[in-house]
Amino acid sequence: MVHCEIHGDLCRNNNTLLCKEKKCFYSTKIEERRKDKKKLFKLTKNLIGSNSKVNLPHFTSAELLANKFSTFVKRKTTIIRRKIGSDSPNTTAIFPLMHILCSRGNFTLFSYQ
């Protein structure tokens, strides 16, 4: 039983030291980058483990996916326009309808109606 207690004490001590060193290490890294927002953002993104890959839903046709998204945006825009009400001036100019143009699987081209 004594060995178990000694082992537990050593584990707690090591864990405390490890946490203290990690805190010191990361605090130093953050302090070094505090004036450069781009580097600081990159560091925090890496610390959090953020994945920069954009996850699209499963699709077989890029054009179909773009059309589904376009339909979703149109529906949401219509709902927002109704909530704003007809008494608001020129809601069409504020919220133009957007159409996504699909070209070889790239969704970077937009046109407004």
Secondary structure, DSSP 8 states (H G I E B T S, - for coil): -HHHHHHHHHHHHHHHHHHHHHHHHHHHHHHHTTT-HHHHHHHHHHHHT----------S-HHHHHHHHHHHHHHHHHHHHHHH-TTSTTHHHHS--EEEEEETTEEEEEEE-
